């Protein structure tokens, strides 16, 4: 029974994924799976997630070049044209959030980046749109600082070790490397300027300890409408935090932190 269910799911996986990218012939179907590679399903990573949202949010198609590729719009839960504003009319730019490098990768990382790689391969290798993929690495964080204090290692030693470990794992999964890697510590001035602009626009505030928070309530119903989730954020606490759903944009330095 387990074997039957496995192959039944494999069939459903292939049919639904092909349906989403509008494959119209058997030759297209075979070429599509050749691009993805023979071991994608065996990796245990499921690309397709079912969406049961019944939202009625409106969406206005942006100006640009229609690629003739349809993608799922998570705001409206409908398929819409993929629009590019690239000067060469073919290339796409793609930003993805990379890992916070305080420990080794886990199955959640594998699921996320294998899925991302599958979609990028479909767009670039099957449909022929080159992608410039920028990945952001979080290399300064409370967990990283705590690990530094516990291990008596420099923050840079820890982040370098686990970033290399992450990309080694991705290579083992046949996930292609991003075009550009950006690290938080390399863009602190830009981040400060960006946060200052958020405060200026009324959507951020400083608390008594010097931390800066994003005011989710002030931002209104626009926040979080791309997915169904609870706005509560009880994981982050601090003096002067106005709403439970607010999240930190900048953490004040603690007395025991040595950087």
C-alpha positions in Angstrom: 0.0 0.0 0.0 2.8 2.4 0.8 4.4 1.8 -2.6 1.1 2.3 -4.4 0.5 5.6 -2.5 4.0 6.7 -3.4 3.5 6.3 -7.1 0.0 7.7 -7.0 1.4 10.9 -5.4 4.2 10.9 -7.9 1.7 10.9 -10.8 -0.4 13.6 -9.1 2.7 15.7 -8.6 3.8 15.5 -12.2 0.3 16.2 -13.6 -0.4 19.2 -11.4 3.1 20.7 -11.9 2.8 20.3 -15.7 -0.7 21.8 -15.6 0.6 24.9 -13.8 3.2 25.6 -16.5 0.8 24.7 -19.3 2.7 21.9 -21.0 0.8 21.1 -24.2 2.5 18.0 -25.7 4.2 14.8 -24.8 7.5 16.0 -26.2 7.2 19.2 -24.0 6.4 17.0 -21.0 9.5 14.8 -21.5 11.8 17.7 -22.1 10.4 19.4 -19.0 11.3 16.5 -16.7 14.7 16.1 -18.4 15.5 19.6 -17.3 14.5 19.0 -13.7 16.7 15.9 -13.5 15.9 12.3 -12.6 16.3 12.5 -8.8 14.0 15.5 -8.0 11.1 13.5 -6.7 13.3 11.0 -4.9 14.8 13.9 -2.8 11.5 13.9 -0.9 11.0 17.6 -1.6 7.4 18.5 -2.6 7.1 21.6 -4.8 3.3 21.8 -5.0 1.4 23.3 -2.2 -2.3 23.5 -2.4 -3.9 26.8 -1.9 -7.4 26.9 -0.4 -7.6 30.7 0.1 -10.9 32.3 -0.8 -9.7 35.9 -0.8 -11.1 38.4 -3.2 -8.2 40.8 -3.4 -7.9 42.8 -6.6 -4.7 42.9 -8.6 -3.6 45.3 -11.3 -1.3 43.9 -14.0 2.0 45.9 -14.1 3.4 47.5 -17.2 6.1 45.6 -18.9 6.8 42.7 -21.3 4.4 39.8 -21.2 6.5 36.6 -21.2 3.5 34.4 -22.2 4.2 32.3 -19.1 1.4 32.1 -16.5 2.2 31.9 -12.8 0.1 31.5 -9.7 -0.7 34.9 -8.0 -0.9 34.2 -4.3 -2.9 37.5 -3.8 -5.8 36.5 -6.0 -5.2 32.7 -6.1 -5.4 32.8 -9.9 -3.0 32.4 -12.8 -1.7 35.6 -14.2 0.9 36.5 -16.9 4.5 36.8 -15.8 5.6 40.3 -16.6 9.2 41.4 -16.9 10.5 45.0 -16.9 14.1 43.9 -17.9 15.7 46.2 -20.5 16.6 43.1 -22.6 13.0 42.0 -22.6 14.0 38.5 -21.7 15.8 38.5 -18.5 14.2 38.2 -15.0 15.6 39.4 -11.7 14.8 37.3 -8.7 15.5 38.0 -5.0 15.3 35.2 -2.4 15.9 35.3 1.3 18.8 33.0 2.2 19.5 31.3 5.5 20.5 32.8 8.9 23.9 31.2 9.3 24.1 30.1 12.9 23.8 26.3 12.4 23.8 23.6 9.8 21.0 23.3 7.2 18.0 21.2 7.9 15.2 19.6 5.8 13.2 22.9 5.7 16.1 24.5 3.9 16.3 21.7 1.4 12.5 21.9 0.7 12.7 25.6 0.2 15.7 25.9 -2.1 15.0 22.7 -4.1 11.5 24.0 -4.8 12.9 27.4 -5.8 15.5 25.8 -8.0 12.9 23.7 -9.8 10.8 26.8 -10.6 13.9 28.7 -11.8 15.0 25.8 -14.0 11.5 25.7 -15.6 11.6 29.5 -16.4 15.2 29.7 -17.5 15.9 26.3 -19.2 12.4 25.4 -20.5 10.9 28.8 -21.3 14.3 30.4 -22.1 14.2 33.4 -19.7 17.6 34.0 -18.1 17.4 34.8 -14.4 19.7 37.0 -12.3 19.2 35.5 -8.8 20.2 37.5 -5.8 20.2 35.7 -2.4 20.5 37.6 0.9 22.4 35.9 3.7 21.6 37.0 7.3 25.1 36.9 9.0 24.2 39.0 12.1 21.4 37.9 14.4 20.6 37.2 18.0 21.1 33.5 17.5 24.5 34.1 15.9 25.6 36.4 18.7 24.4 33.9 21.3 26.4 31.1 19.6 29.5 33.4 19.5 29.2 34.0 23.3 28.7 30.3 24.0 31.5 29.0 21.8 34.0 31.9 22.4 34.3 32.2 18.6 34.2 35.4 16.5 30.9 36.0 14.8 32.6 36.0 11.4 34.1 32.5 12.1 30.7 31.1 12.8 28.9 32.7 9.9 31.7 31.7 7.4 31.6 28.1 8.6 27.8 27.7 8.3 27.5 29.7 5.1 30.0 27.3 3.5 28.1 24.4 5.0 24.8 25.6 3.5 26.2 26.0 0.0 27.9 22.6 0.2 24.5 21.0 1.1 22.8 22.9 -1.8 25.4 21.6 -4.2 24.8 18.1 -3.0 21.1 18.6 -3.8 22.0 19.9 -7.3 20.6 23.3 -6.4 22.3 26.0 -8.6 24.2 28.8 -6.9 22.7 32.3 -6.9 24.1 34.8 -9.3 24.9 37.3 -6.5 25.2 36.8 -2.7 24.5 39.7 -0.4 25.3 39.6 3.3 23.7 41.8 5.9 27.0 42.9 7.4 28.1 44.2 4.0 25.1 46.5 3.6 24.6 48.1 7.1 24.7 51.7 5.8 22.0 50.9 3.3 19.9 49.1 5.9 20.1 52.1 8.3 19.0 54.5 5.5 16.1 52.2 4.6 14.9 51.9 8.2 15.2 55.7 8.6 12.9 56.1 5.6 10.4 53.6 7.1 10.3 55.7 10.3 9.9 58.9 8.3 6.9 57.4 6.5 5.3 56.6 9.9 5.5 52.8 9.7 8.4 52.4 12.1 9.1 53.5 15.7 12.0 53.4 18.2 11.4 51.8 21.6 13.0 52.9 24.8 16.0 50.5 24.5 16.9 51.8 21.1 15.4 49.0 19.0 13.3 49.9 16.0 10.0 48.1 15.3 7.7 47.9 12.2 4.2 49.1 13.1 2.0 46.4 11.6 -1.3 48.0 12.8 -0.3 51.3 11.4 0.4 49.7 8.0 -3.1 48.3 8.0 -4.7 45.4 6.1 -2.1 45.5 3.3 0.3 43.6 5.6 0.3 39.8 5.2 -2.4 39.6 2.5 -0.2 37.5 0.2 -0.7 34.5 2.6 -3.1 33.4 5.3 -1.4 33.7 8.7 -1.9 35.0 12.2 -0.5 38.5 12.7 0.6 37.6 16.3 4.3 37.7 16.8 4.9 36.6 20.3 8.4 35.3 19.6 9.9 38.8 19.7 9.5 40.9 22.8 11.1 44.1 24.1 10.4 47.2 26.1 8.3 49.7 24.2 6.9 47.2 21.6 3.4 48.6 20.9 1.6 45.7 19.3 2.1 41.9 19.6 2.3 41.6 15.8 5.1 44.2 15.4 8.5 42.9 14.4 12.0 44.3 14.8 13.7 46.2 12.1 16.8 46.9 14.2 17.8 45.3 17.5 19.6 47.5 20.1 22.9 46.1 21.3 22.7 44.3 24.7 25.3 44.8 27.4 26.7 41.3 27.1 27.2 41.4 23.3 30.7 41.8 22.0 31.1 42.4 18.3 
